[in-house]
Amino acid sequence: MLQDERLEAIVQYLNEHERIEIETICDLNAVSKDTARRDLIKLEERRKVIRIRGGAKRALLSNEVYNYDQRMNMASKAKSKIGKFAASLINDGDHLILDASTTVQHLAKHLTSRNHNIVTHSINIANVLSQREDITINLLGGIVSHKHQAIYGSRAIRNVQDFMVNKCVIGTCGISSEGLSTSIEEEGLLIHEIIKRSEKVIVLADSTKFNKTFFQKACDLEAIDIVVTDKEVPKNLYEVLNNYGTEVIVVPDEEY
């Protein structure tokens, strides 16, 4: 087994468990204790784990920051599948807020329902929907982030307070027992306000987002009504979502 494969196996184990012991790594990857320790050192350098006596625990804080083009190319198949299914959750005439997530952009591409008023701070989503004569687009004002192809700032937050919608559809950098979080401070503040303006909150999150926590918190899990994803949610996270009555939808491969 290559080192990258071993490291991925350790990370996957920690997605289900809070910590891992050296002996467990040896059994999991069929390696010696010395190799297991070297693998943990490598994962700590990548900020994936925190080494402790006898093993490691999952690093709670993630520091990954990607630009828009990079995010569009990450887990693109899963995002397309999630977005296509999520479009089926939208009814004719719904008033919507769509955030600047790349997964939500896939929803916009697959949207077949009609007669919507849509609020967004995403330049690309506005462009995708701009040819639809049955959709009214309300683009929030503020400062354009070229890196993230979205509009942020205090003006955007003030603008979104003028609306009340049936549903908001949002993505996330991370979803954990701590809630939704993002590496972009302005985005977290705006998402927090978007959720307050929505009767139903739908989160689109591919499996790479599970059990990740970033610098800026967007909301608690209890604020979420539906999570749409591509794989089974880790047990620890599923239990928290279930306790809050959040519906978790895993999109089947064969249908999407």
N, C-alpha and C positions, 0 to 999 in steps of 0.2 A: 504494500500500500504506500503510495506517495505521501509526502508530508502534507501537502495541501488537502489531500483526502482525509488524512488523520485529523488535521485541524478542524475541518468541516464537521467531522463526526463528533468532536468534542463540543463544538459550538451548538450543534443540533441537540446533543444531550443536555446542555445547559439551557436550551430553550424550554425544556420540560422540567428541569430541576434547578434548584438554587445554587447547588455546588456539586463538585465532582472530586473524588479522591484519586490519588495516583494509581491505586490498585484497580479502580474501575476503568481508568484509561488503558491500563495494561491489558485488561480483559477485552475492552471494547475494540482496541486496535491491534491486539496481538503483538505488543511491543514490550521492551524492557523498561524498568523504572527510569533508567537514565534517558532513554528516548522520550518517555512520557514527560519528564521534567523539561527536556529541551523543547518539546512541543508547547508546553505551557509558557516557557520563556518567550517563544515566538508569538504566541497569542497575546501575551501581556504587552509586547512591543507594539502590536497592532491595536491595543486598547480594547480587546475583546473579552479579556478576563482579568481578574485580580488574583494573584497568587497568594495563597494562605498556607499555613502549616499542613502538610499532608495532601495538598491538592490545590484547588482554585474555586473561586465563585464567579458568577456572571457579573461582568461590568455593567452597572446600571446606567451610566451616562455615556451616550454616544456622541462623537464629535464629527461625524461625517457631514460634509457640505458639498453638494453637487450643483452644477448649473443646470439650466433647463434641458439643453441638448443631451447632457449625460443622463439625466433622469428619464428622458423619453426612451433611451436605449436600454435602460435597466428593467429586467423582468417584463419586457414589452408584450410577450405572448400572454402572460398572466394578466397584465393590465387590460389588454384588449378583451379578454374573456370576461373579466369583471365588469368592465365598462359596458359591454354589450348586454350582459344580463341586467345590470343596474338600470339601463334604459327602459327595461320592461316594467320597472317599478314606478315609472312616471305616467300619470294619467293625463288625458286631454284636458287642457285648461288649467293645469297646475301652475301656480306662481312659484318660481324657483330661485334659489341662490346657488350658483355653481362656483366653487373656489378654483384656484389656479393649479390644482393638482394635475399631473400628467395622466393619471388614471381617470379623472373626471373628464379630461379632454376626450378620452376614448368613449365615454358615455355620450358626449355631445355629438361625436361622429355617428353614433348608432341611434340617435334619438329619432323615433318615428312618430311619437305622439305630437299633437298639434295645439295651436292656440295658447302659447305660453308667454307670460311676462317673465323674463329671466334677468336677474341681477348677477353681475360677475365682476371680478377684478382681474380676470385673465385676458390678456390681449389675444392669445391664440384661440381661446374658446369663443370670444366675440367674433373673430374672423371666421371660424368654422360655421357658426350659426348665422352669419350676416346675410347669406343668400336665401334664408328661409323667410318668406313674406308673412307667414303665419306666426312668427315669433318676434316679440318686441324685446330688444336688448337694452338694458340699463347698465352702462359701463361706469363703474365707480371712478370718481376723480381722485387725484393724488399724484404721487411721485412714481414714475415708471422705473422699475428695476430691470435693466437690460439683461442681467445675469439670470433672473428668474422669470422674465417675460410676464410680469404682473405689476399691478398698481398697489402701492402701500402708502402708509402715512396717516396722520391725524385726519386729513380731509376724507380719505376713504372710510375711516371708522365713523365719522360724522355722517357721511352720505348713506351708509348702510342702515343707519338708525331711522331713516325715513321710510323704510320698507317693512312689510310683514308678509311672509310667504308660507305656502303650504309645506314645502320641503326644502331643506338645503342638502346638497350633496358635496361632501368634502373628502379630501384625501388626508394623509398624514405621513410624517417621517417615521413616527414610532407610535405603537400602541402597547401599553403595559398596564399593570395594576395601578400605576400612578395616573393613568389617563392618556389622552392624546398629547403629543408634543412635537416640536419642530425645531430645526436648527436656525430658523429665521425669526428673529424677535418680532418684527412687524407683522409677519404672517400669523403668529400665535395670538397677538392682540386682536387682529381683525377676525380670525376664526372664532374667538371667544364672543365677539359681538354678533357675528353671523348666526351662531347657534341660538342666541337670545331672540333673534328675529324670526325663528322658524318653528312651525308646529311639529314637524317631524325631522329628525336628524339622521341622515344616512351616511355612513362612513365606508369608503372604498379603500381596502388595504390588502395588498398582496402579502404573502406569507413572510417575505423578507422584513416586514415591519414589526413582526410579533416580538414582544418582550424587549423593545428598544425604548429608551427614554432619552430625550434631547433637552437642550438648555432651556427652551421656552415652552411652558405648558400652555396648551390650548383649551382643554376642558377635562373634567372628570368623566369617568366611564358612565356614570349614572345619567349623563346628559344625552347619551346615544340611544337611539331607537333600533337601528338596524346596522349590522356590520356585514358587508359583502366581501368575500375573500375567495382565494383559489385553493386553499388547503385547510385541513383540520386545524383549528386553533389549539395551541398548547393547553394542556389540562388546567394549569394554574390560572391562565388568563380566561379560559372558557368559564371556569367556576365563578370568577368575579363578574363577568358579563351576565351569566345566568342569574346570579343573585340580584342584579339590577333589572332583570326582565328584558335585557337586550336580545333581540332576535339575531342569530348568527346564521348566515346563508353561505354555504360552500358551493360554488358553482361547479357543476359536473363537467368534466372534459369533453365527454361525448356530445354534449348539447351546445357547447360554446367554444 
